[in-house]
Amino acid sequence: MILAQIGADASLHAADWAVIGGYLVFVLWLGFWIGRKHEGAEDYFLAGRSMTWLFIGVSLFASNISSTTLIGLAGDAYSTGIAVFNYEWMASVVLVFFASFLLPALLRSKVYTLPEFLGLRFGMGVRRYFSGLTLFLNIVVDTAGSLYAGGVVLKLLFPDVDLGMIIAALAIFAGIYTMAGGLAAVIYTDFVQTLFLLVGACVISWIAFGRVGGWEGMTEGLSHDRLSLIRPADDASVPWPGLLFGVPILGFYFWCTNQFMAQRALSAKSLDHGRGGLLVAAALKLPVLFIMVLPGTMAIHLYPELPRPDLVYPTLMFDLLPTGLLGLCLAGFIAALMSQIDSTLNAASTLVTMDFIRPLRPQLTQIGLMRVGRIATVAFMALAAFWAPEIDRFESLFKYLQQVLAYTIPPVVVLFFAAMFSARANHAGAMACMIAGTLSGAVLFVLNVVLEKTHIHFLYVAPIGCLVAWTALLIGNRLGTAPPTEDLPTRWTPDAFRAESASLASSPWHRNYRIWSIVLLIVTALLVWVFR
């Protein structure tokens, strides 16, 4: 079990407790202070659509690099190698795609949720299906995973307290300031939390790097596969065909269609600020290799007999850091934990309010909608806290997160691509896509996981599910009527691209998102080449 003793000193000095306590008090104060300014649903759910590029980008990064990712990346590097970083650099590519193709239509549509965006094209049935699926994933995967990761670390500090009680306390704390302050509180606290997070991660990496004897000491005795991003087709972690066809699908869902991530882009005050935020988040993903993944490789030499990979990052924190710095890093860890929990709770409450309650109760006022959102936050906080302890039954946290997505999100990815690039896609095709994609995922899950009759890697499951869903979409499209071209608010067109090119030609080069996108892609390619 993951709660086995790690042999490190898990006690804290008074200075460490002071740092952590000060951080918690500040976050609560900020949440309530921001919440006093909200006048309606748009303020609460989308921060008044007033966010600037720096806050959007840092908040995106903070919510992604949560406690689940900190534990998951280091743990996977410890057990299988640095190939887990493929999920991180691929985010840079996906975010460039998001900024170029999807974001303009999202902001132009003035939607509150990503399911609402799909509903503009395919109708209320598709909207509610996607909203329900997103709610399930936000609670069972995202929020529960973060609560579990935080519980693992805090269990080391409070070994006599039940894991479920620790998780419940974390959920209550995150739920209080999210319920009070809404998305604005989430984004502003994310900005502060990221500073804690990066300082803590850099300090741990630096100390661990020195402890193992530098690069030569870290690589000594390790096979090439352990330090390679490009792995064989039969690799158990990230086979190269899965990297090409599976990882981009999971990345597209997570960054472009997952409400709790994309909601930050929806809060942008303009298209330029939204794009700038996405590119900032993409740039911040690249150093993750050095400050969050490679420490797991260093831990192979420092702690060769850990009972479970998910213990790597907690062990690094408690074993390497001196008094004061340990408190700072724990505050950073708790910050990362809170960042994802507050994001998913706010996103889930937005989905319930805007995709289910508002269509049924259109007479509700802005204040009434905000009240519904706060009630939903409390309910989802309780559900996530109830499920989180069950994750201890899975092999590792990161594999739990990725496998659940691989079986569930293929039809969503197909529908978004159809909405953006197909003029023929219609309601009948979308319904066929949803049904076929969901059934294929369920069948593969039963065969692969429950009955263990097949052994298909989860990174192959995602493209298989997309192929089934896309085939069903094409068949369904023939049974329905193509919508009028002028009624396609979600679609990207070459004409729009040419008009944008003309506009960018008259802008200064440093404000041209395409130039920065190319720079990001080049740096990403060089990084992958060096660690190929």
HUGI-V99178 format. One record per residue. RES is the residue in one small letter. SS is DSSP state (2 for helix, 1 for strand, 0 for the rest). Layout:
RES:SS / RES:SS
This chain:
m:0 / i:0 / l:0 / a:0 / q:0 / i:0 / g:0 / a:0 / d:0 / a:0 / s:0 / l:0 / h:0 / a:2 / a:2 / d:2 / w:2 / a:2 / v:2 / i:2 / g:2 / g:2 / y:2 / l:2 / v:2 / f:2 / v:2 / l:2 / w:2 / l:2 / g:2 / f:2 / w:2 / i:2 / g:2 / r:0 / k:0 / h:0 / e:0 / g:0 / a:2 / e:2 / d:2 / y:2 / f:2 / l:2 / a:2 / g:2 / r:2 / s:0 / m:1 / t:0 / w:2 / l:2 / f:2 / i:2 / g:2 / v:2 / s:2 / l:2 / f:2 / a:2 / s:2 / n:2 / i:0 / s:0 / s:2 / t:2 / t:2 / l:2 / i:2 / g:2 / l:2 / a:2 / g:2 / d:2 / a:2 / y:2 / s:2 / t:0 / g:0 / i:2 / a:2 / v:2 / f:2 / n:2 / y:2 / e:2 / w:2 / m:2 / a:2 / s:2 / v:2 / v:2 / l:2 / v:2 / f:2 / f:2 / a:2 / s:2 / f:2 / l:2 / l:2 / p:2 / a:2 / l:2 / l:2 / r:2 / s:2 / k:0 / v:0 / y:0 / t:0 / l:2 / p:2 / e:2 / f:2 / l:2 / g:2 / l:2 / r:2 / f:2 / g:0 / m:2 / g:2 / v:2 / r:2 / r:2 / y:2 / f:2 / s:2 / g:2 / l:2 / t:2 / l:2 / f:2 / l:2 / n:2 / i:2 / v:2 / v:2 / d:2 / t:2 / a:2 / g:2 / s:2 / l:2 / y:2 / a:2 / g:2 / g:2 / v:2 / v:2 / l:2 / k:2 / l:2 / l:2 / f:0 / p:0 / d:0 / v:0 / d:0 / l:2 / g:2 / m:2 / i:2 / i:2 / a:2 / a:2 / l:2 / a:2 / i:2 / f:2 / a:2 / g:2 / i:2 / y:2 / t:2 / m:2 / a:2 / g:2 / g:2 / l:2 / a:2 / a:2 / v:2 / i:2 / y:2 / t:2 / d:2 / f:2 / v:2 / q:2 / t:2 / l:2 / f:2 / l:2 / l:2 / v:2 / g:2 / a:2 / c:2 / v:2 / i:2 / s:2 / w:2 / i:2 / a:2 / f:2 / g:2 / r:2 / v:0 / g:0 / g:2 / w:2 / e:2 / g:2 / m:2 / t:2 / e:0 / g:0 / l:0 / s:0 / h:2 / d:2 / r:2 / l:2 / s:0 / l:0 / i:0 / r:1 / p:0 / a:0 / d:0 / d:0 / a:0 / s:0 / v:0 / p:1 / w:2 / p:2 / g:2 / l:2 / l:2 / f:2 / g:0 / v:2 / p:2 / i:2 / l:2 / g:2 / f:2 / y:2 / f:2 / w:2 / c:2 / t:2 / n:0 / q:2 / f:2 / m:2 / a:2 / q:2 / r:2 / a:2 / l:2 / s:0 / a:1 / k:0 / s:0 / l:2 / d:2 / h:2 / g:2 / r:2 / g:2 / g:2 / l:2 / l:2 / v:2 / a:2 / a:2 / a:2 / l:2 / k:2 / l:2 / p:0 / v:2 / l:2 / f:2 / i:2 / m:2 / v:2 / l:2 / p:2 / g:2 / t:2 / m:2 / a:2 / i:2 / h:2 / l:2 / y:0 / p:0 / e:0 / l:0 / p:0 / r:0 / p:2 / d:2 / l:2 / v:2 / y:2 / p:2 / t:2 / l:2 / m:2 / f:2 / d:2 / l:2 / l:0 / p:0 / t:0 / g:0 / l:2 / l:2 / g:2 / l:2 / c:2 / l:2 / a:2 / g:2 / f:2 / i:2 / a:2 / a:2 / l:2 / m:2 / s:2 / q:2 / i:2 / d:2 / s:2 / t:2 / l:2 / n:2 / a:2 / a:2 / s:2 / t:2 / l:2 / v:2 / t:2 / m:2 / d:2 / f:2 / i:2 / r:2 / p:2 / l:2 / r:0 / p:0 / q:0 / l:0 / t:0 / q:2 / i:2 / g:2 / l:2 / m:2 / r:2 / v:2 / g:2 / r:2 / i:2 / a:2 / t:2 / v:2 / a:2 / f:2 / m:2 / a:2 / l:2 / a:2 / a:2 / f:2 / w:2 / a:2 / p:2 / e:2 / i:2 / d:2 / r:2 / f:0 / e:0 / s:0 / l:2 / f:2 / k:2 / y:2 / l:2 / q:2 / q:2 / v:2 / l:2 / a:2 / y:2 / t:2 / i:0 / p:2 / p:2 / v:2 / v:2 / v:2 / l:2 / f:2 / f:2 / a:2 / a:2 / m:2 / f:2 / s:0 / a:0 / r:0 / a:0 / n:0 / h:2 / a:2 / g:2 / a:2 / m:2 / a:2 / c:2 / m:2 / i:2 / a:2 / g:2 / t:2 / l:2 / s:2 / g:2 / a:2 / v:2 / l:2 / f:2 / v:2 / l:2 / n:2 / v:2 / v:2 / l:0 / e:0 / k:0 / t:0 / h:0 / i:0 / h:0 / f:2 / l:2 / y:2 / v:2 / a:2 / p:2 / i:2 / g:2 / c:2 / l:2 / v:2 / a:2 / w:2 / t:2 / a:2 / l:2 / l:2 / i:2 / g:2 / n:2 / r:2 / l:2 / g:0 / t:0 / a:0 / p:0 / p:0 / t:2 / e:2 / d:2 / l:0 / p:0 / t:0 / r:0 / w:0 / t:0 / p:2 / d:2 / a:2 / f:2 / r:2 / a:2 / e:2 / s:2 / a:2 / s:2 / l:2 / a:2 / s:0 / s:0 / p:0 / w:2 / h:2 / r:2 / n:0 / y:2 / r:2 / i:2 / w:2 / s:2 / i:2 / v:2 / l:2 / l:2 / i:2 / v:2 / t:2 / a:2 / l:2 / l:2 / v:2 / w:2 / v:2 / f:0 / r:0
